[in-house]
């Protein structure tokens, strides 16, 4: 999985899945500075309710 692609897809759909959130949490230690900033921004958007935790329908 790619954090940049995940971020853009979450922004576009307004949804992030629990499995994707788990992936971000598990791989956080291996992120570059830019990826860490992206993950932080993603978390803030979830906290603000701009991105919902759920599932995407195909």
C-alpha positions as CSV (number, residue, x, y, z in Angstrom):
1,X,0.0,0.0,0.0
2,X,1.1,3.6,-0.6
3,X,0.4,6.3,1.9
4,X,0.1,9.0,-0.8
5,X,-2.4,7.0,-2.8
6,X,-4.4,6.1,0.4
7,X,-4.5,9.8,1.4
8,X,-5.8,10.9,-2.0
9,X,-8.4,8.2,-2.1
10,X,-9.6,9.0,1.4
11,X,-9.8,12.7,0.5
12,X,-11.7,11.9,-2.7
13,X,-14.2,9.5,-1.1
14,X,-14.4,10.9,2.4
15,X,-13.9,7.4,3.8
16,X,-11.0,5.4,5.2
17,X,-11.4,1.7,6.2
18,X,-10.3,0.2,9.5
19,X,-7.8,-2.0,7.6
20,X,-6.2,1.1,6.1
21,X,-6.0,2.8,9.5
22,X,-4.4,-0.3,10.9
23,X,-1.9,-0.3,8.0
24,X,-1.0,3.4,8.7
25,X,-0.5,2.7,12.5
26,X,1.6,-0.5,11.9
27,X,3.9,1.1,9.3
28,X,4.2,4.6,10.9
29,X,7.7,3.8,12.2
30,X,9.0,3.3,8.6
31,X,7.5,6.6,7.2
32,X,9.7,9.3,5.8
33,X,9.2,12.9,7.2
34,X,6.8,13.7,4.3
35,X,4.8,10.5,4.9
36,X,4.6,11.2,8.6
37,X,3.3,14.7,7.9
38,X,0.7,13.1,5.5
39,X,-0.4,10.6,8.1
40,X,-0.7,13.4,10.7
41,X,-2.9,15.4,8.3
42,X,-5.0,12.3,7.6
43,X,-5.5,11.8,11.3
44,X,-6.5,15.4,11.8
45,X,-9.1,15.1,9.0
46,X,-10.5,12.0,10.6
47,X,-10.7,13.9,14.0
48,X,-12.5,16.8,12.4
49,X,-15.0,14.5,10.7
50,X,-14.0,15.3,7.2
51,X,-13.0,11.7,6.6
52,X,-15.3,9.0,8.0
53,X,-14.2,5.5,9.2
54,X,-16.1,3.0,7.2
55,X,-16.1,1.0,4.0
56,X,-16.1,2.0,0.4
57,X,-18.6,0.5,-2.0
58,X,-17.3,-0.6,-5.3
